[in-house]
Every structure is written in structure tokens, then in C-alpha cells.
Amino acid sequence: MTFYQPTAALLQALGFVAFSSPPGQQRYSRPSSCGHETIVLYQQDQELTLLEVVNGQLLYNFQGRVASEAELLVLFRQVNWAADVSSSD
């Protein structure tokens, strides 16, 4: 079964910036209103992890798989992350 992983273009449109990461992973991060949000994509098992640092404390939000872009955006809203795609017009 194939699961969905967001593209670099989508994550950039959501305000994420790529950071260096170990082989087999892609890591993106963006500032939030009270900290920093990070998404890590794991190529081998198609999982992703959402992490948020608030006031210097690491909060675990989600680790697992999603089926579609729509499900990813719903997940963002569930963990209180902005899910609006920016347009650069």
C-alpha cells in the first residue's frame, strides 16, 4: 500500500523551509506563533512525524501515515497548525 507524503513545493507553500537531515529522511520546519513546527518525512516506511517546540520544550504531536493531502491538512488543523497554502502572486 502506498501512503501520501507531501511534496517540497506544498510544504514550502505552507511556510516550511527544508533543513539537512539524515539519509532516508526529509526535514522541514517553520516558526509558529508560540514556537517552532517541524515535519519529518521518512522515505522507507512513508511515515511522517509532526513535532512542535514551545518555550524550549519539545511536544510530540503525531507520528504515522496519511492517505492524502486533504488528510494531512486536516491533521495540521487538529494539532492547531496553520494549513493555509500561501500564494506567491
Secondary structure, DSSP 8 states (H G I E B T S, - for coil): ---B---HHHHHHTT-EEE---TTEEEEEEE-SSEEEEEEEETTT--EEEEEEETTEEEEEEEE-BSSHHHHHHHHHHTT---------
